[in-house]
Amino acid sequence: QVQLVESGGGLVQTGGSLRLSCAASGSILSIYSMGWYRQAPGKQRELVARIFSSGTTNYLDSVKSRFTISRDNAKNTVSLQMSSLKPEDTAVYYCAARVATIRTPTAFIDYWGQGTQVTVSS
């Protein structure tokens, strides 16, 4: 199995910054992608940013130029640096990883962290 442990959420004022981190552990063979999703109350979960093992990144349009995702392939960690935060960024942020494990070496399976709350006050 794979475990994803997130850290770094909290309360920040509008315009402030936060850094989220996520570490993957377990019977990992390879990680295809790691990323961050968020879900605000009453809304669907949405992809915020994702980074592939190649280094290619995807961002939600509303966070481009404000958020930066980075990854350490050797340590199986991913971070999300969030700047110029807005109240609409308030949500629970989830780390996700698409992983091939020792038990499933030919299939990539999605794993999720438990989520960390980010609250931006106006």
Secondary structure by P-SEA (a helix, b strand, c coil): cbbbbbcbbbbbcccbbbbbbbbbbcccccccccbbbbbccccccccccccccccbbbbcccccccbbbbbcccccbbbbbbcccccccccbbbbbbbccccccccbbbbbbccbbbbbbcc
